[in-house]
Amino acid sequence: MKVDDKLLKRSLNAAINLSIIKKEGFKDKTRNFDESIDLIINVKDVNLNDPKQRIDKEVILPNEIVVSEKPNVCVIASDEILLEAKNIGLYTLDTDELVKLNNEEKKYKKKFVKKYEFFIVEDKMMPNIARYLARFLGPIGKMPKPFPSGYGIISNPEDLKVAVNRYLKIIRIQLKKIPIIQVKVGKKSMDKQKVFENVKAIVNYVADQMPHKYNNLKSMYLKTTMGTPIKIDEDFLKSMEV
């Protein structure tokens, strides 16, 4: 199901507009936080028992999806890289803190790795990451990967700056156990054209990974954090009168 740009833009507008709380006799109300916008893709005719048909990839989008100066990352490093990460204001772990984390209970470590979207690790510390955290990071797709499969392993402060800027635009696309992909494409406060460009990039990327390209895309939806899911479909939009 290849989607044309006009339909995609109408669906995006509908998802944003229907996130506004409307009640007859009352002024329209928006929620008091900047809602995320998610894209949901249901795929079909894909054998997820075949590792080649699964997806676990960090993808750089055309536009930032993090509306802030820094992404939600944890930097595990030493010396100059550690100092630079602290100067930027990122959460950090040094060697001693990593050992201390390893001595925590399993439940605590699981909670810790879920707290951050991405982990950036100095290359010489990767053996310890593999030893202490791989069993927790791996199953949720957060194990740092080197370029070109990922952007999480670095060797100097300049690499850190590049990685942080990239992570403002990076999303992790996963298709593993169930035939559904759900990713953040932006925030309500963003320019709609930029969100549209992000959506289009993801749809094209996912289709390109499929054995039968767009024919493997069963259905797609856009929704804000608290809003109504909007199916990217002409008949659905007509039924919603949008």
C-alpha positions, 0 to 999 in steps of 0.5 A: 500500500504505497501512500501518496503525500496528500493522504499522508498530510491529511492523516497527520492533520487529522491526528493533530486536530483530533488530539484537541479536547472538544466539548460543546459549550466549552472552549477547545482545550489542549493538554498541558504537555507537548504530545509526541506523534507516533507512526504505527505500521502493521505488516503482513506476509513476513516471516519473523522466525527468519532473522533476515526479515526482522528489523532492529536498526537506528535510522537518522530522520530528515528532522529532529524529533527531540524538541530540546537541546539534548536527547535522552542518552546515557554516556558510559566513558572515561577521561576527556569523553566523560568530561565532555558529556558532563559539560553537555549535561548528559547522564554519565557513568564512569568505570567505577559507577559501571562496576557499582551498577553491576553489583545492583540487583537484576531488577534495578539494572532492568529499570536502569536500561529502560530509563534511557533511549540510547547508550553511547559508550567509549570504545575501550569500555565496550568489553565491560558493557558486554560483560555487565549490561549486554543481557539487559540492553540486548533484548530491548535493542539498546546495545550500542553498535558501531557505525554503520549499523549504529551510532553508539560506540565512540572514541573521542570527544568530537565523536560524542558531539556528532553522536549527540546531534545525530540522536536528536534525529535518530529513531530505533525501528524494531520488528521482531516478535509481532508484525507491528512497528511503532515509532515516534516521528515528532512532537505536536509543537513541530512544524507539520512539514518536518513531521511529514518528512519524518513519516515519509522517510520511515514508511519508505525505509520500512517498505525497502526492508520488506520482501515485497516492499509496499505490498507488505504494509498492511495498514498504518496509523498516526496518533498523538500521545493522548489522541485518537489513532488515525488510519492512513486510509481514504475511506477512514478519513471520509468516515471521520469527516476529515 
